[in-house]
Amino acid sequence: MLVISPKWIYLNNTKLEKDKSILMDGPIILDILDNESIEKEYKEISRIMYPNHILMPTFTESYLDLNDCLNEKEIEKKIKSLLKNGITRLSVYKKNYEDIMNINTDLVDIAHIIELDGKNINQSDIKKMTDSFDFYKSDPSKQFCLSINNIIDFDKDIIIKLSSIINEIDINVHIKGDCLKNISDKKRINELIKFWSEINIIDSSCLHGVLNLSDYWLSSTKKMNITPIISYNELISIDSITSFSSLLKRNYKCVLITDKSKSYNLYELIKFIESIDIEEKNNFDKNNVLNCVTKNTSNLFQNFLSTDVIKKGNKASFNIFDYTSNQLLKNKNKSPQLRNLDKQSLTHVWSAGEQYKI
């Protein structure tokens, strides 16, 4: 066993707790105790102190496009760069997905995304997909997601067959929403959603491109427990960031993704959102942005032990930030603010009870 003692812990993604410690047993958080209890009951156990630090969950990357990587070495380099940003769970997409099934996954949980396109789908694509499912079904380290592009262009019989497969194996679904943005007729929207709901292909799925969809699309999909997926590349203007912030305030459980972006922009986004939100709230993550890379992603990684929040029984995967780095806070006893954390203040990444050297 091992004890980790930071100054602050962000518990359950709700509040900062001061002077508490995590008791780990291998890859699991065995308990979270106040420091006084640790000193009385576990004083013989090895203990690592982080006196000026915040401990919070590691992050999740729910859609990473690897098609720009030419070989396995470039793929592993890209994944390691995300690990250095505090990411220990990710979903990856490559057109030839079979080429990346055996990439090095040390310290990282990986789900593999298979994409099917309604404009050029054929039976051999579905057979190839189901063959992969059958081949890896006995390997718990292999998890799959399905990405559906141009859903309105699928032949009716094929989309029904595809839905049957999805429901049989209980696989998570990403739906690319670009093909929906030009559909504004409410009757047509209702017809599409009714059909997709009847065959159970859209309920509890993930919908990309939501910032380009009408309010009617959004309100209709929210009733079906659909998760809005938003790429950092979409958040390039004040208007788009304001729209994203508005979704969070309306309690949409959004997920942020890197997709094809060349950099990881979570920290910059947090700073910007908090700079334009002048409403004062006495909590660490007042806009719930961290949930977009932690607890809102939980359904996408059902095969793996949870890392979504810091709590007893979850995987011992967490990020540790020095909140006094670069003189961010002169008063070390003052409660830290999320906007003051960045890649430079991220000093340690732990995954499944093991520390990764940044």
DOFI-25325 format. One line per 5 residues: number of its first residue (from 1); for each residue x, y, z of N, C-alpha, C, O. Coordinates in pm, whole numbers. Atoms other than C-alpha are relative to their C-alpha. Layout:
BEGIN
NUM) X:Y:Z:X:Y:Z:X:Y:Z:X:Y:Z  ...
***
This chain:
BEGIN
1) 84:-120:0:0:0:0:87:125:0:206:121:33  -71:-128:9:97:364:-47:-96:113:32:-214:108:-3  81:-117:-34:-28:696:87:49:120:-81:169:147:-89  -28:-122:73:-47:1009:-129:-66:116:74:-187:115:96  52:-110:-82:-84:1335:65:26:136:-66:134:193:-49
6) -13:-135:55:-142:1656:-132:-60:103:97:-115:67:201  62:-105:-81:-252:1990:12:-152:-2:-19:-229:13:76  142:-1:34:-588:1971:-168:-33:-123:-85:50:-171:-162  53:105:87:-796:1693:-324:-135:46:-53:-220:93:22  128:-34:61:-1078:1759:-570:-87:-126:1:-79:-209:-90
11) 76:122:-23:-1325:1498:-443:-133:1:-75:-208:98:-72  129:22:68:-1614:1364:-654:-36:111:-99:-152:128:-136  22:-112:94:-1571:1661:-891:-101:101:53:-176:161:-23  95:-94:-59:-1768:1873:-648:68:107:84:27:223:80  -62:-101:-85:-1535:2044:-402:143:-38:36:181:-155:35
16) -135:22:-48:-1179:2087:-287:-1:-33:148:-65:36:228  -14:39:-140:-1096:1909:37:146:20:40:237:-18:-34  -134:-32:-46:-795:2021:239:50:-102:103:-26:-152:186  -67:85:-99:-547:1804:432:-62:-139:10:-88:-189:120  43:140:7:-674:1465:322:102:-79:-82:181:-21:-157
21) -95:86:70:-480:1169:185:-73:-115:-69:-182:-155:-30  50:116:71:-538:886:-59:81:-122:42:204:-121:39  -63:128:-32:-464:531:53:-19:-92:-120:-132:-127:-156  5:83:119:-377:317:-249:43:-142:31:133:-166:112  -42:140:-4:-357:-58:-280:16:-46:-144:-82:-84:-209
26) -24:29:141:-194:-129:-614:-68:104:-87:-44:223:-69  64:-95:92:-410:28:-889:-129:62:52:-195:137:-21  131:-40:-52:-709:99:-660:13:102:113:105:95:195  12:-90:-115:-801:387:-429:-74:-76:109:-195:-98:100  58:80:-106:-858:191:-111:-87:84:92:-191:39:141
31) 78:-88:-88:-978:488:93:53:143:-13:163:166:-63  -41:-140:-8:-965:865:135:-23:44:144:-136:44:192  6:-25:-144:-886:971:490:63:135:33:145:187:-42  -65:-122:-45:-798:1284:682:141:-34:48:168:-147:88  -141:24:-32:-429:1324:758:21:-50:142:115:-125:168
36) -13:45:-138:-480:1270:1129:-19:-151:11:53:-219:84  24:145:0:-622:922:1065:116:-75:-65:155:-182:-19  -116:62:66:-336:842:828:117:-12:98:182:-116:106  -114:-2:-93:-80:939:1092:-19:-96:116:78:-145:172  28:91:-111:-250:726:1355:-3:-145:-45:54:-232:22
41) 28:138:38:-347:415:1159:95:-55:-105:109:-177:-116  -82:49:112:-105:396:865:140:63:1:198:85:-105  -128:-69:-8:215:556:991:116:-88:-48:224:-36:-78  -107:89:46:418:247:889:2:-14:-152:96:-71:-208  9:13:146:309:273:525:75:115:-67:74:227:-17
46) -72:-104:76:521:462:270:-95:111:-39:-209:88:-77  85:-116:24:390:812:218:74:103:-85:191:134:-59  -58:-106:84:454:1072:-54:-77:128:27:-200:132:16  61:-128:-33:388:1433:40:10:96:-120:114:105:-185  4:-106:102:285:1704:-208:-53:126:69:-172:153:62
51) 45:-106:-91:274:2013:17:-68:120:-65:-144:189:1  59:-117:68:173:2276:-243:-82:-41:-122:-83:29:-224  59:59:121:-35:2063:-474:-149:-30:15:-204:-46:124  139:44:12:-387:1982:-591:0:-135:-71:70:-154:-170  18:130:64:-484:1624:-674:-141:-6:-57:-238:21:13
56) 131:11:66:-766:1572:-925:2:-118:-97:109:-173:-123  2:115:91:-881:1299:-1168:86:25:-123:102:139:-168  -63:-13:131:-677:1228:-1478:-109:26:-103:-228:7:-77  95:-40:104:-840:1338:-1802:-22:-113:-101:55:-208:-111  36:95:104:-1007:1145:-2081:-3:69:-136:-57:180:-148
61) 10:-46:138:-963:1197:-2455:-94:-96:-73:-60:-212:-96  105:88:49:-1281:1062:-2613:-3:-17:-151:-82:-97:-202  -6:21:145:-1195:1096:-2983:129:62:-52:140:184:-67  -130:-44:52:-839:1117:-3115:21:-61:-138:27:-183:-153  -23:45:137:-783:1098:-3491:149:-25:-20:231:65:-1
66) -141:38:19:-458:912:-3568:37:-17:-147:144:-71:-177  -26:22:141:-479:918:-3947:119:79:-54:169:50:-162  -119:-74:42:-195:1172:-3967:129:-70:42:238:-27:5  -118:75:-44:41:919:-3803:34:-107:-105:-51:-187:-144  -41:87:110:241:725:-4061:45:-138:47:49:-232:-32
71) -48:129:-50:369:447:-3837:-28:-11:149:-77:83:212  29:26:-141:344:294:-3492:79:93:92:30:132:198  -82:-88:-81:627:509:-3359:-65:138:16:-64:195:124  66:-131:-6:439:830:-3446:-127:-8:85:-160:87:156  120:18:-81:122:691:-3285:35:1:148:-30:69:227
76) -40:6:-140:299:610:-2959:50:136:49:28:172:164  -47:-134:-36:463:954:-2961:-119:92:29:-117:171:123  119:-84:-17:121:1120:-2998:-72:-35:130:-117:54:202  67:43:-122:-28:914:-2717:80:44:123:21:86:223  -83:-43:-112:267:993:-2488:-12:150:24:-4:196:138
81) 17:-145:-17:220:1364:-2555:-128:31:75:-133:127:151  125:-17:-74:-137:1332:-2426:17:-43:146:-38:20:237  -27:44:-136:-18:1138:-2123:70:109:79:46:125:198  -71:-110:-65:209:1431:-2044:-94:116:33:-61:202:115  102:-100:-32:-104:1649:-2042:-100:-50:103:-197:19:135
86) 86:52:-106:-266:1427:-1780:-112:-91:-48:-210:-110:24  105:86:57:-470:1192:-2004:41:-146:15:149:-186:-30  -29:143:-16:-486:823:-1911:-109:-89:-60:-101:-212:-50  102:76:74:-798:717:-2108:-23:68:-132:-36:191:-137  30:-63:127:-857:772:-2476:-63:-98:-98:-40:-219:-93
91) 56:73:113:-1058:658:-2776:72:46:-125:85:166:-150  -80:-34:117:-858:643:-3097:-68:-47:-127:-134:-151:-131  57:35:130:-966:641:-3460:107:2:-108:181:100:-122  -83:7:120:-768:529:-3763:-77:-80:-103:-141:-180:-71  81:63:104:-921:431:-4094:27:-150:-5:-67:-230:-9
96) -37:142:-4:-730:102:-4097:21:-39:147:134:-54:194  -6:18:-145:-814:28:-3735:74:-126:41:126:-133:152  -70:123:-34:-664:-321:-3747:150:24:19:218:-53:86  -143:-29:-9:-320:-160:-3780:42:47:139:161:44:172  -38:-59:-130:-335:-10:-3430:-56:-80:118:-59:-30:231
101) 57:79:-109:-491:-290:-3228:104:-42:104:69:-73:218  -103:49:-91:-158:-383:-3073:100:108:41:214:77:77  -89:-107:-43:-10:-42:-2995:22:-8:151:-61:-60:225  -36:4:-142:162:0:-2658:-100:80:82:-119:200:59  103:-66:-80:-105:80:-2400:39:12:147:-48:27:233
106) -44:-14:-139:107:99:-2084:-49:133:58:-32:238:-2  48:-116:-75:-52:341:-1833:-121:70:-63:-170:169:-9  113:-65:68:-335:425:-2078:-105:-105:-37:-72:-209:-92  112:83:47:-678:267:-2130:-42:51:-138:-65:170:-156  30:-42:137:-760:269:-2502:-124:-72:-52:-135:-195:-43
111) 114:53:73:-1091:222:-2682:22:29:-148:73:136:-184  -24:-13:143:-1083:171:-3059:-131:36:-72:-234:-28:-52  118:-48:73:-1324:358:-3287:0:-54:-142:99:-41:-214  20:46:137:-1454:198:-3605:-103:92:-65:-211:113:-9  92:-93:65:-1617:438:-3852:-63:-63:-124:4:-127:-204
116) 74:42:118:-1885:352:-4107:-68:123:-59:-122:206:14  51:-118:68:-2002:605:-4367:-119:-37:-87:-110:-126:-172  122:31:75:-2355:605:-4507:10:24:-148:-71:-28:-224  -16:-29:143:-2231:736:-4843:69:-113:-76:53:-126:-197  -72:106:72:-2012:435:-4919:4:-132:77:95:-212:56
121) 4:122:-79:-2108:158:-4676:-33:-121:-88:-111:-110:-182  38:125:67:-2119:-201:-4798:5:-114:102:53:-98:214  11:113:-91:-2176:-544:-4647:136:-48:50:147:-97:162  -134:46:-41:-1802:-624:-4638:53:83:117:128:32:200  -43:-84:-111:-1745:-327:-4404:-61:-50:132:7:-55:235
126) 67:50:-120:-2000:-463:-4158:57:-134:42:76:-160:161  -57:131:-33:-1857:-815:-4182:139:16:63:171:-52:160  -133:-24:-56:-1504:-685:-4119:-10:47:145:68:5:230  20:-52:-135:-1631:-499:-3814:-41:-112:96:17:-125:204  48:107:-89:-1819:-797:-3667:106:-107:20:113:-168:127
131) -111:95:-15:-1519:-1024:-3733:98:49:107:150:-30:186  -90:-57:-100:-1306:-788:-3524:-61:-14:140:9:-48:235  68:15:-128:-1564:-791:-3245:13:-144:52:42:-166:169  -7:141:-40:-1566:-1172:-3243:143:-39:40:162:-113:136  -139:38:-23:-1186:-1199:-3254:48:48:137:123:-22:205
136) -52:-60:-124:-1129:-970:-2954:-97:-9:118:-71:49:223  103:-1:-105:-1439:-1050:-2747:49:-61:131:-6:-30:237  -52:62:-122:-1237:-1258:-2499:115:81:62:170:41:164  -109:-84:-49:-979:-980:-2449:-59:124:67:-105:214:-3  64:-113:-70:-1102:-736:-2179:73:132:-22:16:238:6
141) -73:-124:25:-833:-483:-2275:-41:67:-131:-1:180:-158  44:-55:129:-996:-431:-2615:-145:45:10:-235:-36:31  135:-55:2:-1297:-202:-2622:-19:77:-129:72:142:-179  30:-64:127:-1467:-70:-2933:-112:103:15:-200:90:100  110:-95:19:-1683:230:-3022:-28:5:-150:60:-25:-231
146) 36:-13:142:-1867:284:-3349:-30:145:-32:-107:211:38  27:-136:47:-1864:615:-3535:-80:-9:-130:-39:-76:-225  88:4:117:-2146:670:-3785:5:136:-69:-37:237:-13  -7:-123:80:-2084:930:-4056:-110:-2:-105:-140:-107:-162  108:-12:101:-2362:1056:-4288:-113:-99:28:-149:-181:-57
151) 102:95:-43:-2631:871:-4097:-126:7:-86:-197:-93:-101  121:-14:81:-2907:1008:-4321:13:-66:-137:-86:-80:-209  -22:62:131:-2750:839:-4626:3:-152:4:19:-215:-100  3:146:-10:-2765:483:-4495:-128:-56:-62:-236:0:-44  118:74:43:-2997:244:-4672:-76:-48:123:-15:-87:223
156) 82:31:-117:-3286:169:-4439:29:-139:55:41:-157:176  -25:136:-47:-3222:-205:-4425:137:-13:67:152:-88:164  -134:8:-56:-2851:-154:-4355:6:65:138:68:10:229  -5:-67:-130:-2905:94:-4072:-76:-80:105:-40:-77:223  73:86:-93:-3159:-144:-3915:88:-118:41:91:-156:159
161) -91:110:-31:-2910:-430:-3939:112:47:92:149:-21:188  -108:-56:-81:-2637:-211:-3796:-48:25:143:24:-3:239  57:-25:-132:-2861:-110:-3508:-15:-130:78:9:-134:199  17:131:-65:-2933:-476:-3433:133:-49:57:137:-103:167  -133:41:-45:-2559:-547:-3407:43:82:120:95:29:218
166) -38:-91:-108:-2501:-243:-3186:-70:-38:130:-7:-42:237  76:33:-121:-2775:-343:-2944:34:-138:54:26:-162:175  -35:136:-44:-2668:-707:-2934:127:-1:83:136:-72:183  -129:2:-71:-2312:-630:-2822:15:120:93:116:131:163  0:-116:-92:-2395:-305:-2636:125:85:-19:206:99:74
171) -116:-81:33:-2138:-84:-2807:-39:148:-2:-151:182:-38  25:-144:1:-2108:294:-2772:6:55:-143:83:6:-226  13:-53:136:-2197:504:-3077:27:150:-3:-28:227:75  -20:-141:34:-2063:835:-3208:-75:28:-129:-63:-48:-226  70:-39:123:-2285:1011:-3463:55:134:-47:48:232:27
176) -51:-124:56:-2126:1274:-3687:-119:84:-47:-198:40:-130  119:-81:23:-2375:1560:-3705:8:98:-115:-86:175:-137  -13:-98:110:-2244:1755:-4006:-111:-13:-102:-155:87:-160  104:21:100:-2506:1599:-4231:-137:47:47:-232:49:-31  130:-41:-56:-2785:1726:-4002:-20:151:2:-133:198:15
181) 9:-144:-25:-2704:2096:-3987:-88:75:-100:-140:182:-69  84:-68:100:-2894:2184:-4307:-145:-46:3:-226:-2:-78  139:45:-16:-3210:2005:-4194:-65:84:108:-32:71:226  62:-93:-95:-3428:2268:-4031:-150:-24:16:-211:25:112  143:26:-8:-3781:2144:-4100:-32:-89:121:18:-200:131
186) 27:72:-124:-3922:2032:-3765:-68:-135:-25:-44:-232:46  66:127:31:-4141:1765:-3922:101:-104:-43:94:-219:-2  -103:92:46:-3842:1610:-4095:90:-45:116:125:-162:125  -81:34:-118:-3636:1624:-3774:-72:-101:87:-12:-198:133  79:92:-83:-3916:1454:-3582:-6:-139:-63:0:-240:8
191) 6:129:70:-3942:1180:-3848:130:-78:16:129:-198:42  -131:66:-12:-3569:1107:-3837:22:-52:142:62:-167:161  -23:39:-140:-3550:1100:-3458:-94:-114:39:-54:-204:112  96:107:-30:-3863:884:-3436:51:-134:-55:46:-236:15  -50:124:61:-3715:626:-3675:125:-51:72:134:-169:104
196) -123:40:-69:-3372:624:-3510:-28:-49:141:39:-140:190  35:43:-135:-3533:591:-3171:-67:-137:-2:-42:-220:85  69:128:12:-3754:302:-3285:98:-116:-17:76:-225:36  -98:108:20:-3450:102:-3397:111:6:106:205:-74:104  -91:-12:-115:-3260:215:-3085:146:17:-42:234:-55:5
201) -136:-25:43:-2954:353:-3260:53:135:50:174:159:47  -44:-134:-37:-2944:708:-3127:-10:28:150:60:116:202  14:-22:-145:-3054:685:-2763:133:-24:71:199:-125:49  -122:7:-81:-2761:748:-2524:128:-3:-84:232:-52:-40  -118:-6:87:-2525:802:-2817:74:132:22:34:214:105
206) -78:-124:-3:-2265:1078:-2867:-18:72:-133:-2:11:-238  29:-75:121:-2344:1352:-3116:105:109:-23:123:197:61  -102:-99:36:-2067:1551:-3289:-64:115:-78:-171:100:-137  45:-114:81:-2109:1894:-3448:-120:73:56:-193:137:-20  122:-58:-58:-2374:2016:-3204:-3:152:-8:-112:211:-8
211) 0:-147:3:-2261:2380:-3220:-57:54:-131:-91:172:-140  56:-42:129:-2383:2390:-3581:-146:-40:-17:-206:-16:-122  139:46:9:-2724:2243:-3505:-95:101:63:-56:180:150  100:-93:-51:-3044:2433:-3435:-40:-36:142:-14:-148:188  49:26:-136:-3194:2465:-3088:-102:-113:2:-114:-186:100
216) 101:106:5:-3471:2233:-3201:67:-137:-5:22:-231:61  -77:125:0:-3219:1960:-3284:51:-30:141:38:-142:190  -59:19:-132:-3052:2011:-2946:-104:-43:103:-82:-137:178  104:33:-98:-3372:2005:-2742:-58:-138:-25:-93:-210:69  55:132:35:-3495:1697:-2928:95:-112:41:51:-217:89
221) -97:104:-34:-3173:1503:-2872:25:-10:150:58:-117:201  -23:4:-144:-3141:1602:-2507:-98:-94:69:-63:-158:168  101:88:-59:-3462:1411:-2431:42:-146:-9:-10:-231:64  -41:138:23:-3283:1096:-2554:134:-31:64:200:-129:31  -124:22:-75:-2985:1129:-2322:122:-7:-91:213:-88:-69
226) -112:-4:94:-2749:1211:-2608:108:94:53:77:203:101  -113:-80:-49:-2404:1343:-2516:55:87:-112:99:35:-214  -59:-88:101:-2289:1650:-2712:153:-11:2:215:0:107  -145:10:15:-1932:1606:-2842:49:125:-71:-1:161:-177  -49:-127:55:-1735:1924:-2909:152:-5:-10:222:-33:87
231) -144:0:25:-1389:1947:-3063:61:135:36:-3:239:20  -70:-126:-27:-1135:2205:-2951:12:84:-126:15:207:-119  -10:-73:127:-1106:2297:-3320:-126:81:-31:-121:177:-107  125:-75:19:-1468:2413:-3311:-4:126:86:-80:218:56  4:-111:-97:-1397:2653:-3024:108:102:-33:202:123:43
236) -103:-92:49:-1203:2909:-3222:-47:145:-2:28:233:-45  52:-137:-1:-1421:3216:-3177:-73:24:132:-109:-69:203  75:-34:-122:-1589:3400:-2892:-141:-54:-7:-195:-102:93  137:49:16:-1928:3304:-3034:-10:-150:28:-101:-195:97  6:145:-19:-1848:2932:-3041:26:-38:146:-37:-129:199
241) -28:28:-141:-1701:2935:-2690:-119:40:87:-152:-28:184  119:-43:-73:-2002:3129:-2565:-113:-102:-15:-186:-130:80  103:102:23:-2232:2870:-2724:28:-125:83:-63:-184:140  -40:116:-81:-2038:2590:-2555:-29:25:148:-85:-60:217  23:-36:-140:-2051:2768:-2220:-150:0:32:-191:-37:141
246) 145:-1:-19:-2426:2813:-2267:-56:-142:17:-147:-164:96  44:139:-15:-2471:2437:-2311:29:-52:140:-53:-122:200  -35:45:-136:-2290:2375:-1984:-96:60:103:-137:-9:197  90:-65:-95:-2510:2627:-1803:-141:-56:-7:-216:-49:90  131:63:16:-2817:2451:-1942:4:-149:33:-87:-225:-1
251) -15:137:-51:-2690:2124:-1792:11:-107:-107:-26:-223:-84  -37:101:99:-2591:1953:-2116:130:-65:46:224:6:83  -120:72:-44:-2334:1685:-2027:93:-17:-119:99:-123:-181  -86:-3:118:-2082:1777:-2294:130:-76:23:173:-98:137  -132:62:-2:-1759:1598:-2381:89:75:-99:50:100:-213
256) -98:-69:84:-1453:1777:-2519:96:-102:-62:139:-196:5  -90:93:68:-1233:1603:-2777:108:76:-78:90:191:-117  -109:-56:80:-905:1666:-2956:-25:-21:-148:2:68:-229  27:36:139:-1007:1491:-3281:127:19:-85:224:-54:-66  -115:-20:89:-765:1627:-3547:92:114:44:187:148:-27
261) -80:-112:-46:-619:1911:-3344:144:-43:26:169:-155:70  -142:30:-19:-239:1927:-3327:45:25:143:157:-11:180  -38:-30:-138:-240:2044:-2965:-118:-30:93:-232:-43:50  103:26:-101:-427:1978:-2642:-35:133:67:48:192:135  36:-138:-33:-622:2294:-2562:-93:15:121:-158:119:136
266) 90:-8:-115:-811:2216:-2241:33:118:90:-56:194:129  -39:-103:-97:-613:2451:-2020:-30:141:-52:-79:226:22  29:-132:59:-644:2747:-2259:-150:28:-1:-193:141:23  145:-15:4:-1018:2686:-2293:-54:37:139:-140:124:151  44:-29:-137:-1066:2686:-1914:28:147:35:-59:216:88
271) -36:-139:-31:-882:3017:-1879:-93:97:-71:-137:196:-12  83:-92:77:-1089:3177:-2155:-142:4:52:-200:111:69  138:6:-49:-1426:3057:-2027:-13:73:134:-109:146:156  8:-64:-130:-1352:3173:-1675:26:150:-8:-17:226:79  -23:-144:16:-1233:3510:-1803:-123:74:-50:-140:193:-22
276) 121:-66:52:-1563:3580:-1980:-120:-23:91:-224:41:74  109:26:-94:-1779:3441:-1698:26:83:126:108:45:210  -25:-91:-111:-1797:3725:-1450:-80:-35:125:-61:25:231  80:40:-116:-2046:3552:-1221:89:-68:103:161:-163:71  -83:55:-106:-1879:3476:-890:-70:-119:66:-185:-110:109
281) 51:118:-69:-1928:3129:-748:112:-55:87:229:-56:49  -101:46:-95:-1755:2982:-450:25:-150:-19:4:-229:72  -41:138:21:-1644:2657:-608:113:-5:-103:134:90:-179  -124:13:75:-1336:2529:-788:-23:4:-151:42:79:-223  30:7:144:-1483:2445:-1130:-142:50:-21:-234:-30:-41
286) 135:-57:0:-1778:2682:-1147:-76:-24:-131:-198:-17:-133  67:23:129:-1848:2606:-1516:-9:-148:-37:-61:-182:-144  5:145:23:-1813:2226:-1489:73:-43:-127:33:-139:-192  -78:37:119:-1556:2217:-1769:75:-131:23:86:-213:-68  -75:122:-27:-1356:1943:-1598:-86:-125:-21:-34:-231:-58
291) 87:115:22:-1660:1715:-1618:2:-45:-146:-24:-161:-176  -1:31:144:-1625:1731:-1998:117:-90:-38:119:-145:-148  -112:90:26:-1299:1537:-1974:17:-103:112:119:-170:121  -4:99:-108:-1382:1325:-1669:-135:-74:7:-157:-167:-70  119:80:-30:-1725:1211:-1542:-99:-9:-116:-172:-108:-126
296) 94:8:113:-1924:1295:-1859:42:-104:-103:-37:-138:-192  -51:98:97:-1709:1041:-2049:-18:-144:48:22:-237:-21  0:132:-64:-1787:746:-1820:-63:-109:-87:-13:-222:-89  68:102:79:-2025:566:-2059:83:-51:-117:54:-157:-173  -82:40:114:-1757:551:-2328:108:-101:36:176:-154:-52
301) -108:88:-43:-1524:335:-2120:-51:-100:104:7:-116:211  66:88:-96:-1750:81:-1953:83:-125:33:63:-185:138  -81:120:-24:-1495:-202:-1984:111:23:102:169:-73:154  -114:-33:-84:-1240:-20:-1770:-46:51:137:-153:110:151  27:-52:-134:-1230:60:-1400:-3:153:-5:81:214:-71
306) 25:-144:13:-1351:417:-1349:116:85:51:177:56:154  -95:-104:-42:-1112:712:-1332:-68:137:1:-1:239:10  75:-124:24:-1388:974:-1364:12:101:114:21:221:90  -8:-88:-116:-1369:1113:-1011:91:-65:104:118:-185:99  -80:52:-109:-1152:1077:-704:-93:-48:110:-154:32:181
311) 81:56:-107:-1336:841:-473:43:-144:28:112:-207:-52  -34:135:-45:-1299:514:-287:-48:-103:-102:-162:-98:-147  36:108:92:-1294:209:-517:34:27:-144:37:-67:-225  -37:-32:138:-1198:394:-835:147:-31:-24:224:-55:69  -140:23:35:-874:341:-1021:86:115:53:44:231:52
316) -92:-100:-54:-577:523:-868:72:72:-114:193:58:-132  -52:-80:110:-530:753:-1167:-35:145:29:-152:181:41  27:-139:-36:-489:1120:-1089:114:90:-46:227:46:-66  -97:-104:35:-311:1441:-1188:31:84:123:-57:111:205  -42:-83:-113:-114:1648:-940:63:129:-54:159:127:-130
321) -43:-133:45:-66:2022:-997:62:77:117:11:75:228  -59:-92:-97:165:2259:-810:-68:136:-19:-37:208:-113  79:-122:19:-75:2551:-757:78:126:36:27:237:21  -82:-118:-29:209:2779:-643:108:22:-107:188:115:-95  -103:-16:102:422:2732:-954:-17:132:-73:-128:182:-90
326) 0:-131:69:517:3050:-1138:-64:110:85:-113:210:32  55:-98:-94:399:3238:-827:-147:30:-29:-192:145:-20  142:-18:30:37:3181:-921:-75:48:124:-167:129:115  66:-40:-124:-64:3217:-557:107:40:102:194:-40:135  -95:-44:-101:131:3421:-306:-36:-57:137:52:-88:217
331) 47:55:-127:-81:3296:-17:-30:-148:-19:-130:-183:-82  15:143:23:-41:2919:-7:-120:-60:72:-159:-172:43  117:49:-73:-335:2882:230:-132:39:-67:-238:-9:-29  120:-41:70:-578:3049:-6:-46:-111:-94:35:-180:-155  52:104:89:-807:2818:-200:43:27:-144:26:139:-193
336) -45:-20:138:-664:2766:-550:-117:15:-96:-230:-24:-66  101:-18:104:-853:2857:-866:38:-82:-122:156:-93:-157  -24:87:115:-891:2630:-1166:74:72:-112:159:13:-178  -59:-75:111:-789:2903:-1411:152:12:12:221:38:-87  -144:-14:-22:-441:2909:-1256:79:-128:-24:200:-131:-6
341) -69:126:30:-363:2548:-1350:25:-10:-149:-57:33:-230  -35:17:141:-189:2464:-1675:98:-115:-14:131:-182:84  -92:110:25:46:2216:-1837:130:16:78:191:-82:120  -125:-25:-71:344:2382:-1668:-12:-34:149:86:-76:211  18:31:-143:196:2335:-1321:-35:-146:26:-40:-190:141
346) 24:144:-14:113:1968:-1390:135:-68:26:218:-79:-64  -131:54:-39:400:1800:-1204:6:-152:0:112:-210:-20  1:146:-10:290:1436:-1171:-129:-56:-59:-237:-1:-38  115:74:52:59:1196:-1356:10:-143:52:108:-213:28  7:137:-51:-41:874:-1182:-107:-76:-78:-217:-24:-101
351) 95:84:72:-212:591:-1371:1:-139:59:104:-207:60  15:133:-59:-342:276:-1203:106:-28:106:162:-137:112  -92:15:-110:-117:334:-904:147:12:-35:234:-11:49  -138:-17:44:197:398:-1110:22:143:-44:-64:203:-110  -31:-138:37:365:734:-1155:70:5:-135:163:-71:-162
356) -64:-22:130:450:851:-1505:89:122:9:46:228:54  -94:-110:-4:757:1069:-1536:-24:94:-117:-3:56:-233  33:-97:105:656:1381:-1729:129:52:-64:125:134:-155
***
